[in-house]
Structure formats: structure tokens, C-alpha cells
Amino acid sequence: MTIHLRADRVLFRFSGPDAHKLLNDVVTGHVPDSEAADAAAWALLSPQGKILAEGLAGWMGDALWLDVHESVADDFFKRMRMYRLRAKAEIEDLRDSHRLGFSLEQVPGAQRDRRGPAQLGWRVIAPVAETGSWADDRVYHAARIAAGILHQGNDFPANDAFAHDIGLDLLEGIDFVKGCYVGQEVVSRMKHRGTARRRPVIVSGIAAPAGSALVAGSREAGYIGQVVDGKAVAILRLDRITDPEAVTIDGQPVSLSLPAWATYKFGEAPAEE
């Protein structure tokens, strides 16, 4: 059994009687309420609906454990302490004591990383002292790119993408039933008006670095994220992909495919506001 270290992720532990309510009132997703539940996708949004942080949430012991990319860890910690106000909840920054890992096989105490229809193996959390033998994260990133899963920090920066842009509405990372949370108005409008312009697309045959523009015809349609084995996930304007066989990066042809969980199609135009 091999566990792969996700070295660029930072863990936070939320404990106390109001921990679940605090998170449920602030982030987009279905916050798990027991250890029996799978780890669940979520995002913290700006009032304008842009993603400030995203990751998974899961119970372990008597607390909820969330992970975020290291580039937004300090801002996430600051914002969550602000949102806590008088809630009976403690928020601990565990970057010095614990690490996040990934396994293709079930590990005792680990939680399934299931984002709606996308299954990505198992989420492993352990003290730093127990992670010395963990392998690097290349296998993890190859798996999530093949599944069409985007990650903040690896594929797009903070305050740049909407929740629909990375498919959170289709990956059970948005709870459309629960009460108000930050950015909910924008998320709800995009769902009910069908105005999502950009969606995740898997790009293959890449010989260019992350951040390179994908061109369809003579127009840029979006930018690729982290590249592993010539593949990446890009957030693309679907309406600009009228011919998926006629797209290039740095003048070189590449191939496009939609994630298995996608309900959208190339060439789709968003509804008018």
C-alpha cells in the first residue's frame, strides 16, 4: 500500500460544539456530520462569488479537518477566525504537526475522496512523524487530472474562478438547499439562469508549461493548469470550442475531452442575463 504526500496542502482542525454550524454557514458544500461520511468538497467564496479557498472536509475523531492549498492557508485562517465571532469553535492550523496524503487503496482510518460521481481514492491524515516514507504526489495529480478535477494553486489562483468554473455544482461541492453562505447569491444565479461560461476540460498532448493559453480558431479559450505526463485540466469557454479537433497551445495541436461526470458540451453558449 503506497501513500502519496500532498505536500502543498495545509490542514486545519475545527472542533467544538459549533464547528459544524460555523462551516455550514460559511462554505458552499455539504459539510459532513460524522466519520461515516465521505470527505466532501467545499469552497470559501468572496461576496462576488470568486473562490478564495477550496478543498475537502471530513470528520476525524471529534473534529472536522479541512485542507487548503498552501498559497491561501494564511488568508483562509484569518477569514475563518473572523467568521467565527462568538461561535463555540476552535480553529487550529496544523501545518507543523500533520500532513495530508492520498492512497489508491483503502487505508485504516482514511476517508473516501468522492466528489459526486468522481472517485479519487482515499484521503489520509497523519502526524508528520509518520509520513517520512510517503511517496511524492505525482500519482495523485495524474489521477485527478484524468478525472477532470481542478485544484486552486495548481490550476488557478485565488479570487479568479467561480464555483461553476471548476464544476463544483456537478461534483457535490455546492449545497443548493441550505441557508445563506458567502457568495451564495452569485452561485444561485448562475445555476438558475444557466450563465456558467467556463467549465473544466481535459487537455492531452501538451508540450507547454502550466498557464499557457489554449487557442480555438484565432481566439483564446482559456488556460491550462498543472501539466503531468502531457495532460492538464483547463477552464475553457465552451462557446469558443466549436471544433474540438482544431485547438492549439503555442501553435501545437492538442486534444480535448470532457470529464466523465460532465453534463455540458463543447460549443454551448451560456444563457443571456
C-alpha atoms as an extended CHARMM CRD file, in Angstrom:
* protein
*
       273  EXT
         1         1  MET       CA              0.0000000000        0.0000000000        0.0000000000  PROA      1               0.0000000000
         2         2  THR       CA              1.5080000000        3.3300000000       -1.0830000000  PROA      2               0.0000000000
         3         3  ILE       CA              0.5050000000        6.6780000000        0.3840000000  PROA      3               0.0000000000
         4         4  HSD       CA              1.3720000000        9.7910000000       -1.6190000000  PROA      4               0.0000000000
         5         5  LEU       CA              2.1860000000       13.0050000000        0.2460000000  PROA      5               0.0000000000
         6         6  ARG       CA              0.1860000000       16.0130000000       -0.8780000000  PROA      6               0.0000000000
         7         7  ALA       CA              2.9360000000       18.3560000000        0.2140000000  PROA      7               0.0000000000
         8         8  ASP       CA              1.2590000000       21.5800000000       -0.9400000000  PROA      8               0.0000000000
         9         9  ARG       CA             -1.8320000000       21.1620000000        1.2300000000  PROA      9               0.0000000000
        10        10  VAL       CA             -2.3110000000       22.6230000000        4.7190000000  PROA      10              0.0000000000
        11        11  LEU       CA             -4.6870000000       21.0820000000        7.2620000000  PROA      11              0.0000000000
        12        12  PHE       CA             -6.9840000000       22.9320000000        9.6460000000  PROA      12              0.0000000000
        13        13  ARG       CA             -8.8860000000       21.3310000000       12.5280000000  PROA      13              0.0000000000
        14        14  PHE       CA            -12.2980000000       22.7260000000       13.5390000000  PROA      14              0.0000000000
        15        15  SER       CA            -13.5650000000       21.4930000000       16.9050000000  PROA      15              0.0000000000
        16        16  GLY       CA            -16.1800000000       22.4390000000       19.4820000000  PROA      16              0.0000000000
        17        17  PRO       CA            -19.9840000000       22.3170000000       19.6200000000  PROA      17              0.0000000000
        18        18  ASP       CA            -20.4400000000       24.9960000000       16.9310000000  PROA      18              0.0000000000
        19        19  ALA       CA            -17.7550000000       23.7850000000       14.4980000000  PROA      19              0.0000000000
        20        20  HSD       CA            -20.1790000000       22.1460000000       12.0620000000  PROA      20              0.0000000000
        21        21  LYS       CA            -22.6000000000       25.0780000000       12.1160000000  PROA      21              0.0000000000
        22        22  LEU       CA            -19.7600000000       27.5720000000       11.5910000000  PROA      22              0.0000000000
        23        23  LEU       CA            -18.5460000000       25.8120000000        8.4610000000  PROA      23              0.0000000000
        24        24  ASN       CA            -22.0200000000       25.0350000000        7.1640000000  PROA      24              0.0000000000
        25        25  ASP       CA            -22.9060000000       28.7380000000        7.3810000000  PROA      25              0.0000000000
        26        26  VAL       CA            -19.7780000000       29.9100000000        5.5300000000  PROA      26              0.0000000000
        27        27  VAL       CA            -18.6790000000       27.4170000000        2.8400000000  PROA      27              0.0000000000
        28        28  THR       CA            -20.5560000000       26.1520000000       -0.2230000000  PROA      28              0.0000000000
        29        29  GLY       CA            -20.6020000000       22.4040000000        0.3050000000  PROA      29              0.0000000000
        30        30  HSD       CA            -22.4240000000       19.6720000000        2.2050000000  PROA      30              0.0000000000
        31        31  VAL       CA            -20.3460000000       19.6740000000        5.4030000000  PROA      31              0.0000000000
        32        32  PRO       CA            -20.0580000000       16.0750000000        6.7210000000  PROA      32              0.0000000000
        33        33  ASP       CA            -21.6660000000       15.4250000000       10.0850000000  PROA      33              0.0000000000
        34        34  SER       CA            -19.9690000000       12.1400000000       11.0330000000  PROA      34              0.0000000000
        35        35  GLU       CA            -16.9000000000        9.9820000000       10.4330000000  PROA      35              0.0000000000
        36        36  ALA       CA            -19.0750000000        7.6220000000        8.3930000000  PROA      36              0.0000000000
        37        37  ALA       CA            -19.4960000000       10.2390000000        5.6830000000  PROA      37              0.0000000000
        38        38  ASP       CA            -17.0930000000       10.5910000000        2.7470000000  PROA      38              0.0000000000
        39        39  ALA       CA            -14.8060000000       13.5940000000        2.6390000000  PROA      39              0.0000000000
        40        40  ALA       CA            -16.7660000000       16.3680000000        0.9150000000  PROA      40              0.0000000000
        41        41  ALA       CA            -15.7610000000       19.1410000000       -1.4750000000  PROA      41              0.0000000000
        42        42  TRP       CA            -16.3240000000       22.7700000000       -0.4830000000  PROA      42              0.0000000000
        43        43  ALA       CA            -15.2290000000       26.3010000000       -1.3410000000  PROA      43              0.0000000000
        44        44  LEU       CA            -14.9810000000       29.5720000000        0.5350000000  PROA      44              0.0000000000
        45        45  LEU       CA            -16.1610000000       32.3730000000       -1.7370000000  PROA      45              0.0000000000
        46        46  SER       CA            -15.8260000000       36.1230000000       -1.8510000000  PROA      46              0.0000000000
        47        47  PRO       CA            -19.0770000000       38.1340000000       -1.8100000000  PROA      47              0.0000000000
        48        48  GLN       CA            -18.6220000000       38.3840000000       -5.6030000000  PROA      48              0.0000000000
        49        49  GLY       CA            -18.6490000000       34.5710000000       -5.8630000000  PROA      49              0.0000000000
        50        50  LYS       CA            -14.9400000000       34.0250000000       -6.6100000000  PROA      50              0.0000000000
        51        51  ILE       CA            -13.1140000000       31.1100000000       -4.9500000000  PROA      51              0.0000000000
        52        52  LEU       CA            -10.8440000000       32.2130000000       -2.0970000000  PROA      52              0.0000000000
        53        53  ALA       CA            -10.0990000000       28.6830000000       -0.8810000000  PROA      53              0.0000000000
        54        54  GLU       CA            -11.2580000000       25.1500000000       -1.6850000000  PROA      54              0.0000000000
        55        55  GLY       CA            -10.6160000000       21.5920000000       -0.5790000000  PROA      55              0.0000000000
        56        56  LEU       CA            -12.1650000000       18.6570000000        1.2360000000  PROA      56              0.0000000000
        57        57  ALA       CA            -13.7790000000       18.4210000000        4.6710000000  PROA      57              0.0000000000
        58        58  GLY       CA            -14.0900000000       15.2860000000        6.7680000000  PROA      58              0.0000000000
        59        59  TRP       CA            -14.5900000000       14.2030000000       10.3590000000  PROA      59              0.0000000000
        60        60  MET       CA            -11.7860000000       12.5220000000       12.2750000000  PROA      60              0.0000000000
        61        61  GLY       CA            -12.2220000000       11.9090000000       15.9690000000  PROA      61              0.0000000000
        62        62  ASP       CA            -14.2560000000       14.7680000000       17.4070000000  PROA      62              0.0000000000
        63        63  ALA       CA            -13.3830000000       17.4110000000       14.8450000000  PROA      63              0.0000000000
        64        64  LEU       CA            -13.7190000000       18.4530000000       11.2120000000  PROA      64              0.0000000000
        65        65  TRP       CA            -10.4690000000       18.5190000000        9.2040000000  PROA      65              0.0000000000
        66        66  LEU       CA            -10.2320000000       20.7820000000        6.1560000000  PROA      66              0.0000000000
        67        67  ASP       CA             -7.3610000000       21.1300000000        3.7040000000  PROA      67              0.0000000000
        68        68  VAL       CA             -6.4210000000       24.0820000000        1.5060000000  PROA      68              0.0000000000
        69        69  HSD       CA             -3.5610000000       24.9100000000       -0.8360000000  PROA      69              0.0000000000
        70        70  GLU       CA             -0.5480000000       26.4050000000        0.9440000000  PROA      70              0.0000000000
        71        71  SER       CA             -0.8090000000       29.6150000000       -1.1110000000  PROA      71              0.0000000000
        72        72  VAL       CA             -4.1140000000       30.5540000000        0.5660000000  PROA      72              0.0000000000
        73        73  ALA       CA             -3.6210000000       28.9850000000        4.0060000000  PROA      73              0.0000000000
        74        74  ASP       CA             -2.8630000000       32.2100000000        5.8760000000  PROA      74              0.0000000000
        75        75  ASP       CA             -5.7790000000       34.0790000000        4.3020000000  PROA      75              0.0000000000
        76        76  PHE       CA             -8.1600000000       31.1650000000        4.9530000000  PROA      76              0.0000000000
        77        77  PHE       CA             -7.1210000000       31.0070000000        8.6190000000  PROA      77              0.0000000000
        78        78  LYS       CA             -7.6000000000       34.7510000000        9.0290000000  PROA      78              0.0000000000
        79        79  ARG       CA            -11.0200000000       34.7670000000        7.3880000000  PROA      79              0.0000000000
        80        80  MET       CA            -12.3340000000       31.7740000000        9.3260000000  PROA      80              0.0000000000
        81        81  ARG       CA            -11.2800000000       33.3140000000       12.6420000000  PROA      81              0.0000000000
        82        82  MET       CA            -13.1710000000       36.4480000000       11.6050000000  PROA      82              0.0000000000
        83        83  TYR       CA            -16.2990000000       34.4660000000       10.6880000000  PROA      83              0.0000000000
        84        84  ARG       CA            -16.1150000000       32.5380000000       13.9570000000  PROA      84              0.0000000000
        85        85  LEU       CA            -17.1550000000       35.5960000000       16.0200000000  PROA      85              0.0000000000
        86        86  ARG       CA            -18.7810000000       34.2130000000       19.1890000000  PROA      86              0.0000000000
        87        87  ALA       CA            -19.2010000000       30.6340000000       17.9610000000  PROA      87              0.0000000000
        88        88  LYS       CA            -18.0430000000       27.9180000000       20.3480000000  PROA      88              0.0000000000
        89        89  ALA       CA            -15.4420000000       26.5600000000       17.9540000000  PROA      89              0.0000000000
        90        90  GLU       CA            -11.6730000000       26.2630000000       17.8840000000  PROA      90              0.0000000000
        91        91  ILE       CA             -9.6460000000       26.5400000000       14.6700000000  PROA      91              0.0000000000
        92        92  GLU       CA             -6.1580000000       25.0320000000       14.6490000000  PROA      92              0.0000000000
        93        93  ASP       CA             -3.5070000000       25.4890000000       11.9640000000  PROA      93              0.0000000000
        94        94  LEU       CA             -1.8120000000       22.0670000000       11.6880000000  PROA      94              0.0000000000
        95        95  ARG       CA              0.8400000000       22.7440000000        9.0580000000  PROA      95              0.0000000000
        96        96  ASP       CA              3.6180000000       21.9880000000       11.5580000000  PROA      96              0.0000000000
        97        97  SER       CA              2.1080000000       18.8270000000       13.0290000000  PROA      97              0.0000000000
        98        98  HSD       CA              0.1090000000       16.9310000000       10.3820000000  PROA      98              0.0000000000
        99        99  ARG       CA              0.2340000000       16.0690000000        6.6950000000  PROA      99              0.0000000000
       100       100  LEU       CA             -2.3320000000       15.1560000000        4.0620000000  PROA      100             0.0000000000
       101       101  GLY       CA             -1.8910000000       12.0770000000        1.8750000000  PROA      101             0.0000000000
       102       102  PHE       CA             -3.6050000000       10.1290000000       -0.8790000000  PROA      102             0.0000000000
       103       103  SER       CA             -3.9370000000        6.4020000000       -1.4840000000  PROA      103             0.0000000000
       104       104  LEU       CA             -5.4520000000        4.4490000000       -4.3430000000  PROA      104             0.0000000000
       105       105  GLU       CA             -6.2900000000        1.7120000000       -1.8200000000  PROA      105             0.0000000000
       106       106  GLN       CA             -8.2760000000        1.9640000000        1.3920000000  PROA      106             0.0000000000
       107       107  VAL       CA             -6.1970000000        2.8550000000        4.4480000000  PROA      107             0.0000000000
       108       108  PRO       CA             -7.4420000000        2.2450000000        8.0010000000  PROA      108             0.0000000000
       109       109  GLY       CA             -8.9340000000        5.4720000000        9.3370000000  PROA      109             0.0000000000
       110       110  ALA       CA             -8.9080000000        7.1690000000        5.9200000000  PROA      110             0.0000000000
       111       111  GLN       CA            -11.9560000000        8.6450000000        4.2130000000  PROA      111             0.0000000000
       112       112  ARG       CA            -13.0850000000        8.1670000000        0.6540000000  PROA      112             0.0000000000
       113       113  ASP       CA            -12.3140000000       11.1160000000       -1.6190000000  PROA      113             0.0000000000
       114       114  ARG       CA            -15.5710000000       11.0910000000       -3.5680000000  PROA      114             0.0000000000
       115       115  ARG       CA            -16.6860000000       14.2620000000       -5.3100000000  PROA      115             0.0000000000
       116       116  GLY       CA            -20.1440000000       13.3090000000       -6.5000000000  PROA      116             0.0000000000
       117       117  PRO       CA            -19.6330000000       10.9890000000       -9.4930000000  PROA      117             0.0000000000
       118       118  ALA       CA            -15.8180000000       11.3460000000       -9.3640000000  PROA      118             0.0000000000
       119       119  GLN       CA            -13.9580000000        8.8290000000       -7.1710000000  PROA      119             0.0000000000
       120       120  LEU       CA            -10.3560000000        9.7440000000       -6.3340000000  PROA      120             0.0000000000
       121       121  GLY       CA             -9.2470000000        7.0970000000       -3.8470000000  PROA      121             0.0000000000
       122       122  TRP       CA             -8.6830000000        7.7800000000       -0.1550000000  PROA      122             0.0000000000
       123       123  ARG       CA             -7.8020000000       10.8620000000        1.9030000000  PROA      123             0.0000000000
       124       124  VAL       CA             -5.1910000000       10.1140000000        4.5580000000  PROA      124             0.0000000000
       125       125  ILE       CA             -4.2420000000       12.3310000000        7.5140000000  PROA      125             0.0000000000
       126       126  ALA       CA             -1.3000000000       11.5520000000        9.7910000000  PROA      126             0.0000000000
       127       127  PRO       CA              1.2020000000       13.2250000000       12.1480000000  PROA      127             0.0000000000
       128       128  VAL       CA              4.3610000000       14.4540000000       10.4220000000  PROA      128             0.0000000000
       129       129  ALA       CA              6.4790000000       11.7850000000       12.1440000000  PROA      129             0.0000000000
       130       130  GLU       CA              4.5070000000        9.0260000000       10.3800000000  PROA      130             0.0000000000
       131       131  THR       CA              4.8440000000       10.4100000000        6.8500000000  PROA      131             0.0000000000
       132       132  GLY       CA              8.5640000000       10.0010000000        6.1870000000  PROA      132             0.0000000000
       133       133  SER       CA              8.0360000000        7.0100000000        3.8850000000  PROA      133             0.0000000000
       134       134  TRP       CA              5.2210000000        8.5510000000        1.8580000000  PROA      134             0.0000000000
       135       135  ALA       CA              5.8480000000        8.8900000000       -1.8750000000  PROA      135             0.0000000000
       136       136  ASP       CA              5.5750000000       12.1050000000       -3.8890000000  PROA      136             0.0000000000
       137       137  ASP       CA              2.2390000000       13.3590000000       -5.2230000000  PROA      137             0.0000000000
       138       138  ARG       CA              2.7160000000       12.7330000000       -8.9560000000  PROA      138             0.0000000000
       139       139  VAL       CA              0.3350000000        9.7570000000       -8.9150000000  PROA      139             0.0000000000
       140       140  TYR       CA             -2.3140000000       11.8350000000       -7.1770000000  PROA      140             0.0000000000
       141       141  HSD       CA             -2.1370000000       14.6720000000       -9.6840000000  PROA      141             0.0000000000
       142       142  ALA       CA             -2.1840000000       12.2550000000      -12.6280000000  PROA      142             0.0000000000
       143       143  ALA       CA             -5.3470000000       10.6840000000      -11.1860000000  PROA      143             0.0000000000
       144       144  ARG       CA             -7.1850000000       13.9300000000      -10.5420000000  PROA      144             0.0000000000
       145       145  ILE       CA             -6.2250000000       15.3780000000      -13.9500000000  PROA      145             0.0000000000
       146       146  ALA       CA             -7.5470000000       12.2190000000      -15.6420000000  PROA      146             0.0000000000
       147       147  ALA       CA            -10.7880000000       12.7350000000      -13.7210000000  PROA      147             0.0000000000
       148       148  GLY       CA            -11.0110000000       16.4060000000      -14.7230000000  PROA      148             0.0000000000
       149       149  ILE       CA            -10.6020000000       17.7670000000      -11.1890000000  PROA      149             0.0000000000
       150       150  LEU       CA             -9.1570000000       21.2690000000      -10.8160000000  PROA      150             0.0000000000
       151       151  HSD       CA             -7.2180000000       22.4850000000       -7.7670000000  PROA      151             0.0000000000
       152       152  GLN       CA             -6.6340000000       26.0330000000       -6.6320000000  PROA      152             0.0000000000
       153       153  GLY       CA             -2.9320000000       26.8460000000       -6.5200000000  PROA      153             0.0000000000
       154       154  ASN       CA             -2.0890000000       24.1280000000       -9.0520000000  PROA      154             0.0000000000
       155       155  ASP       CA             -4.5040000000       25.1730000000      -11.7980000000  PROA      155             0.0000000000
       156       156  PHE       CA             -5.8840000000       28.6130000000      -10.9600000000  PROA      156             0.0000000000
       157       157  PRO       CA             -5.1410000000       31.3710000000       -8.4260000000  PROA      157             0.0000000000
       158       158  ALA       CA             -7.2870000000       32.6860000000       -5.6010000000  PROA      158             0.0000000000
       159       159  ASN       CA            -10.1130000000       35.0940000000       -6.4190000000  PROA      159             0.0000000000
       160       160  ASP       CA            -10.0320000000       34.1610000000      -10.1260000000  PROA      160             0.0000000000
       161       161  ALA       CA            -12.6120000000       31.3960000000      -10.7250000000  PROA      161             0.0000000000
       162       162  PHE       CA            -16.2690000000       30.8990000000       -9.8730000000  PROA      162             0.0000000000
       163       163  ALA       CA            -17.5140000000       27.6800000000       -8.2670000000  PROA      163             0.0000000000
       164       164  HSD       CA            -19.2320000000       26.6510000000      -11.5180000000  PROA      164             0.0000000000
       165       165  ASP       CA            -15.9740000000       27.1970000000      -13.4320000000  PROA      165             0.0000000000
       166       166  ILE       CA            -14.4000000000       24.2230000000      -11.6440000000  PROA      166             0.0000000000
       167       167  GLY       CA            -17.5510000000       22.0920000000      -11.7260000000  PROA      167             0.0000000000
       168       168  LEU       CA            -18.3930000000       22.2240000000       -8.0250000000  PROA      168             0.0000000000
       169       169  ASP       CA            -22.0930000000       22.2430000000       -8.8700000000  PROA      169             0.0000000000
       170       170  LEU       CA            -21.6800000000       18.8340000000      -10.5550000000  PROA      170             0.0000000000
       171       171  LEU       CA            -19.1930000000       17.4180000000       -8.0210000000  PROA      171             0.0000000000
       172       172  GLU       CA            -21.4490000000       17.8950000000       -4.9810000000  PROA      172             0.0000000000
       173       173  GLY       CA            -19.3430000000       20.7990000000       -3.7700000000  PROA      173             0.0000000000
       174       174  ILE       CA            -22.3360000000       23.1310000000       -3.5390000000  PROA      174             0.0000000000
       175       175  ASP       CA            -25.3530000000       22.6930000000       -1.2930000000  PROA      175             0.0000000000
       176       176  PHE       CA            -28.2090000000       24.4160000000       -3.1280000000  PROA      176             0.0000000000
       177       177  VAL       CA            -30.6970000000       23.7520000000       -0.3080000000  PROA      177             0.0000000000
       178       178  LYS       CA            -29.0290000000       25.0050000000        2.8610000000  PROA      178             0.0000000000
       179       179  GLY       CA            -29.2750000000       28.5700000000        4.1290000000  PROA      179             0.0000000000
       180       180  CYS       CA            -27.2310000000       31.5660000000        3.0710000000  PROA      180             0.0000000000
       181       181  TYR       CA            -23.4250000000       31.4690000000        2.8640000000  PROA      181             0.0000000000
       182       182  VAL       CA            -20.8830000000       33.9310000000        1.4910000000  PROA      182             0.0000000000
       183       183  GLY       CA            -21.2520000000       34.2560000000       -2.2950000000  PROA      183             0.0000000000
       184       184  GLN       CA            -24.4760000000       32.2190000000       -2.4260000000  PROA      184             0.0000000000
       185       185  GLU       CA            -26.3570000000       34.8260000000       -4.4720000000  PROA      185             0.0000000000
       186       186  VAL       CA            -23.8840000000       34.5350000000       -7.3550000000  PROA      186             0.0000000000
       187       187  VAL       CA            -23.8430000000       30.7240000000       -7.2050000000  PROA      187             0.0000000000
       188       188  SER       CA            -27.6290000000       30.5440000000       -7.1880000000  PROA      188             0.0000000000
       189       189  ARG       CA            -27.9560000000       32.9680000000      -10.0960000000  PROA      189             0.0000000000
       190       190  MET       CA            -25.5030000000       31.0110000000      -12.2380000000  PROA      190             0.0000000000
       191       191  LYS       CA            -27.4210000000       27.7970000000      -11.5580000000  PROA      191             0.0000000000
       192       192  HSD       CA            -30.9210000000       29.0840000000      -12.2040000000  PROA      192             0.0000000000
       193       193  ARG       CA            -30.0880000000       31.3260000000      -15.1650000000  PROA      193             0.0000000000
       194       194  GLY       CA            -27.6580000000       28.8740000000      -16.7610000000  PROA      194             0.0000000000
       195       195  THR       CA            -24.9850000000       31.5510000000      -17.1500000000  PROA      195             0.0000000000
       196       196  ALA       CA            -21.8880000000       29.4120000000      -16.4780000000  PROA      196             0.0000000000
       197       197  ARG       CA            -19.4920000000       30.3990000000      -19.2840000000  PROA      197             0.0000000000
       198       198  ARG       CA            -16.4280000000       28.3400000000      -18.3770000000  PROA      198             0.0000000000
       199       199  ARG       CA            -16.0540000000       24.6630000000      -17.4880000000  PROA      199             0.0000000000
       200       200  PRO       CA            -13.2930000000       22.0770000000      -16.7930000000  PROA      200             0.0000000000
       201       201  VAL       CA            -11.8890000000       20.3220000000      -19.8840000000  PROA      201             0.0000000000
       202       202  ILE       CA             -9.1280000000       17.7020000000      -20.0000000000  PROA      202             0.0000000000
       203       203  VAL       CA             -6.3050000000       18.6060000000      -22.3960000000  PROA      203             0.0000000000
       204       204  SER       CA             -3.8520000000       15.9890000000      -23.7350000000  PROA      204             0.0000000000
       205       205  GLY       CA             -0.7180000000       16.0970000000      -25.8900000000  PROA      205             0.0000000000
       206       206  ILE       CA              0.6980000000       19.1840000000      -24.1740000000  PROA      206             0.0000000000
       207       207  ALA       CA              4.2900000000       20.2970000000      -24.6760000000  PROA      207             0.0000000000
       208       208  ALA       CA              3.9530000000       23.6330000000      -22.8870000000  PROA      208             0.0000000000
       209       209  PRO       CA              4.0310000000       24.8510000000      -19.2660000000  PROA      209             0.0000000000
       210       210  ALA       CA              1.0970000000       25.4780000000      -16.9490000000  PROA      210             0.0000000000
       211       211  GLY       CA             -0.5710000000       28.7990000000      -17.6240000000  PROA      211             0.0000000000
       212       212  SER       CA             -0.2290000000       28.5390000000      -21.4150000000  PROA      212             0.0000000000
       213       213  ALA       CA             -3.2070000000       29.7220000000      -23.4370000000  PROA      213             0.0000000000
       214       214  LEU       CA             -5.3580000000       27.3230000000      -25.4260000000  PROA      214             0.0000000000
       215       215  VAL       CA             -6.4120000000       28.7990000000      -28.7620000000  PROA      215             0.0000000000
       216       216  ALA       CA             -9.5260000000       27.7880000000      -30.6790000000  PROA      216             0.0000000000
       217       217  GLY       CA             -9.5290000000       29.2200000000      -34.1750000000  PROA      217             0.0000000000
       218       218  SER       CA             -7.9520000000       32.6050000000      -33.6020000000  PROA      218             0.0000000000
       219       219  ARG       CA             -9.3210000000       33.2110000000      -30.1010000000  PROA      219             0.0000000000
       220       220  GLU       CA             -8.0420000000       32.2610000000      -26.6740000000  PROA      220             0.0000000000
       221       221  ALA       CA            -10.4850000000       29.9410000000      -24.9230000000  PROA      221             0.0000000000
       222       222  GLY       CA             -8.6980000000       29.5860000000      -21.5900000000  PROA      222             0.0000000000
       223       223  TYR       CA             -5.5080000000       28.4610000000      -19.8820000000  PROA      223             0.0000000000
       224       224  ILE       CA             -4.1280000000       25.0760000000      -18.8620000000  PROA      224             0.0000000000
       225       225  GLY       CA             -3.3220000000       24.1540000000      -15.2860000000  PROA      225             0.0000000000
       226       226  GLN       CA             -0.6280000000       21.8850000000      -13.8750000000  PROA      226             0.0000000000
       227       227  VAL       CA              0.8060000000       19.5470000000      -16.5160000000  PROA      227             0.0000000000
       228       228  VAL       CA              1.5530000000       15.8880000000      -15.6860000000  PROA      228             0.0000000000
       229       229  ASP       CA              2.5950000000       13.4340000000      -18.4170000000  PROA      229             0.0000000000
       230       230  GLY       CA              1.4140000000       15.8260000000      -21.1090000000  PROA      230             0.0000000000
       231       231  LYS       CA             -2.0640000000       16.2520000000      -19.6170000000  PROA      231             0.0000000000
       232       232  ALA       CA             -3.7560000000       19.0730000000      -17.7360000000  PROA      232             0.0000000000
       233       233  VAL       CA             -7.1810000000       20.4090000000      -16.8510000000  PROA      233             0.0000000000
       234       234  ALA       CA             -8.1590000000       23.7820000000      -18.2540000000  PROA      234             0.0000000000
       235       235  ILE       CA            -11.0500000000       26.1080000000      -17.5090000000  PROA      235             0.0000000000
       236       236  LEU       CA            -12.3430000000       26.8250000000      -21.0220000000  PROA      236             0.0000000000
       237       237  ARG       CA            -15.0290000000       28.9110000000      -22.6550000000  PROA      237             0.0000000000
       238       238  LEU       CA            -17.2130000000       26.1750000000      -24.1380000000  PROA      238             0.0000000000
       239       239  ASP       CA            -18.8040000000       28.5290000000      -26.6550000000  PROA      239             0.0000000000
       240       240  ARG       CA            -15.3950000000       29.0680000000      -28.2670000000  PROA      240             0.0000000000
       241       241  ILE       CA            -14.7690000000       25.3470000000      -28.7840000000  PROA      241             0.0000000000
       242       242  THR       CA            -16.8080000000       24.7860000000      -31.9300000000  PROA      242             0.0000000000
       243       243  ASP       CA            -14.3170000000       22.2350000000      -33.2830000000  PROA      243             0.0000000000
       244       244  PRO       CA            -12.5040000000       20.2760000000      -30.5050000000  PROA      244             0.0000000000
       245       245  GLU       CA            -10.0930000000       18.8860000000      -33.1190000000  PROA      245             0.0000000000
       246       246  ALA       CA             -8.8660000000       22.3550000000      -34.1170000000  PROA      246             0.0000000000
       247       247  VAL       CA             -7.2810000000       23.6980000000      -30.9330000000  PROA      247             0.0000000000
       248       248  THR       CA             -3.6480000000       24.5400000000      -30.2060000000  PROA      248             0.0000000000
       249       249  ILE       CA             -1.2510000000       25.5680000000      -27.4620000000  PROA      249             0.0000000000
       250       250  ASP       CA              1.8270000000       27.5340000000      -28.5470000000  PROA      250             0.0000000000
       251       251  GLY       CA              0.9040000000       26.6640000000      -32.1180000000  PROA      251             0.0000000000
       252       252  GLN       CA              0.9310000000       22.9170000000      -31.4730000000  PROA      252             0.0000000000
       253       253  PRO       CA             -2.2540000000       20.8250000000      -31.7570000000  PROA      253             0.0000000000
       254       254  VAL       CA             -3.6750000000       19.2890000000      -28.5790000000  PROA      254             0.0000000000
       255       255  SER       CA             -6.6420000000       17.0430000000      -27.8440000000  PROA      255             0.0000000000
       256       256  LEU       CA             -9.6710000000       17.8860000000      -25.7190000000  PROA      256             0.0000000000
       257       257  SER       CA            -12.0300000000       15.6250000000      -23.8030000000  PROA      257             0.0000000000
       258       258  LEU       CA            -14.7800000000       16.2380000000      -21.2880000000  PROA      258             0.0000000000
       259       259  PRO       CA            -14.6820000000       14.6810000000      -17.8020000000  PROA      259             0.0000000000
       260       260  ALA       CA            -16.8170000000       11.5690000000      -17.4030000000  PROA      260             0.0000000000
       261       261  TRP       CA            -19.0350000000       13.4780000000      -14.9760000000  PROA      261             0.0000000000
       262       262  ALA       CA            -19.6390000000       16.4590000000      -17.2950000000  PROA      262             0.0000000000
       263       263  THR       CA            -23.2060000000       17.3470000000      -18.3000000000  PROA      263             0.0000000000
       264       264  TYR       CA            -22.0360000000       20.1650000000      -20.5890000000  PROA      264             0.0000000000
       265       265  LYS       CA            -20.8780000000       20.0340000000      -24.2120000000  PROA      265             0.0000000000
       266       266  PHE       CA            -18.4220000000       21.7960000000      -26.4790000000  PROA      266             0.0000000000
       267       267  GLY       CA            -19.9180000000       24.7290000000      -28.3420000000  PROA      267             0.0000000000
       268       268  GLU       CA            -22.5300000000       25.5070000000      -25.6940000000  PROA      268             0.0000000000
       269       269  ALA       CA            -23.3140000000       29.1870000000      -25.2660000000  PROA      269             0.0000000000
       270       270  PRO       CA            -24.4220000000       30.4930000000      -21.8620000000  PROA      270             0.0000000000
       271       271  ALA       CA            -27.9220000000       31.8450000000      -21.4160000000  PROA      271             0.0000000000
       272       272  GLU       CA            -28.3040000000       35.6020000000      -21.6790000000  PROA      272             0.0000000000
       273       273  GLU       CA            -28.5400000000       37.5530000000      -18.4400000000  PROA      273             0.0000000000
